[in-house]
């Protein structure tokens, strides 16, 4: 009886919280009006502003945009016209109406926006080359270039270059929704957070479907805390999810023995299903940079190499952040860490202008030798595993926290006052808690 009430309780709690936050948003918006008027009056004249070009309108790029437009002439470049909250996208496989909840138009009022694909950099002339559909090849001048183009992923989990508008993206997801709805058996290749969350969404919405997860690792989400891993495994096994772990797929990467009807393991065993989803690995979207700059800027896997100030190797006025870059900290690539990267990039860009010493990553942002390890892996709509360094919370409370992260982050990217305010406070609190209260083992 208690378990049956959990979905109703969660739905009611999130509706109540959303109502409270929307009311607070109105209050903050009213307070913000005179503040914005004062900032407009005291802002630097346009001719005195340095030009900042941000390539990539996701977590890191939009955080930089929100925190630089008051003092710089900011231009955002992206191949699509919308922001999409990638950590919440897997729910769209089973709930199509969730898509508009996690998307928003890109900001145009506080900064310039160019819809096009970055194809090259002329570092000597400080020009970014962008291919647009409407105006062809454009060259955009910059004083500082911030690269946050993220990564690409198999299938529809991340938007393709053909999904420029939200309506084109919706058409893709309508097709994916129907494909999964018709399938009786599902094979998920990859037992990391993406594969686990996809299985959780499917088994919550369609408990009658037979779901199999396969991975060469011996355990699911192997890089995460043992309490998270055990909770995930129990949840999936309780719902009769078939786990095929510790076996590699045949073939050689990237030409693995995977097709539209299943995969063949190295042992010769065949796993077949009506719907097959590749949830393994990602590739940095940095090829366009590699074609323009010296080879020393890119590692063997295609990631941009940055120094401790997150500057591209050999270029003091070019920064990289998020999935597209690699740094000595070797931290897990998450939306949270991408924004922590952005914090340091903004601070260092402003310090360059003031001719002050630059901060080093990650100590310059979090005051510790590593960033707080913050994650939330959902298991459908009503369960999750929340981690903050060594503290793990499993169950419905974690699911509410997942909703809170998603809702406020999308609101922040819509430039709604409640979202911007929430994350300004949350970022400072997470750094404080990670440094003094719930410390990492490396702190």
Buried (B, 14 or more C-beta within 10 A) or exposed (E): EEEEEBBEEBEEBBEEBBEEBEEBBEEBEEEBEEEEEEEEEEEEEEEEBBBBBBBBBBBBBBBBBBBBBBBBBBBBBBBBBBBBBBBBBBBBBBBBEBBEBBBBEBBEEBBBBBBBBBBBBEBEEBBBBBBBEEEEEBEBEBBBBBBBBBBBBBEBBBBBEEBBEBEBBBEBBEEBBEEBBEBEBBBBBBBBBBBBBBBBBBBBBBEEBBBBBBBBBEBBBEEBBEBBBBBBBEBBEEBEBBBBBEBBBBEEEEEBBBEEEBBBBEEEEEBEBBBBBBBBEBBBBBBBBBEBBEEEBBBEEBBBBBBBBBBBBEBEBBBBBBBBBBBEBEBEBBBBBBBBBBBBBBBBBBBBEEEEEBBBBBBBBBEBEBBBBBBBBBBBBBBBBBBBBEEBBBBBBBBBBBBBBBBBBBBBBBBBBBBBBBBEEBBEEBBEBBBEEBBBEEB
